[in-house]
Amino acid sequence: MNIQLKNTRDWLQTSTRRSFSAVLEEAKITPRQIEICELKFTKGMTNYQIAMQMNVSVKTVDKELNTAYRQITNVLSFL
């Protein structure tokens, strides 16, 4: 994982609920990506648990998270 994406992940894990929601909204990610990020970072679920709850593959969760990370990284770079 490149350093920017790692920094984004770290930020998402330590952010406040308000800033977390604001950045997700600003990143203009899909509703499914928002749900996955919320399950991952506010509920602490694993990718496997998220996949089982949403009835999708783990690969889909990984793909959606990576796409969301890139878009969130772009937003965070402007802050």
DAGI-V625812 format. One record per backbone hydrogen bond with DSSP energy under -1.0 kcal/mol. NH is the residue of the N-H (numbers start at 0). CO is the residue of the C=O. If there is no record, write none. Layout:
# DAGI-V625812
<<NH & CO> <NH & CO>>
This chain:
# DAGI-V625812
<<5 & 1> <6 & 2> <7 & 3> <8 & 4> <9 & 5> <10 & 6> <11 & 7> <12 & 8> <13 & 9> <14 & 10> <19 & 15> <20 & 16> <21 & 17> <22 & 18> <23 & 19> <24 & 20> <25 & 21> <26 & 22> <27 & 24> <28 & 23> <33 & 29> <34 & 30> <35 & 31> <36 & 32> <37 & 33> <38 & 34> <39 & 35> <40 & 36> <41 & 37> <42 & 37> <44 & 38> <49 & 45> <50 & 46> <51 & 47> <52 & 48> <53 & 49> <55 & 50> <60 & 56> <61 & 57> <62 & 58> <63 & 59> <64 & 60> <65 & 61> <66 & 62> <67 & 63> <68 & 64> <69 & 65> <70 & 66> <71 & 67> <72 & 68> <73 & 69> <74 & 70> <75 & 71> <76 & 72> <77 & 74>>
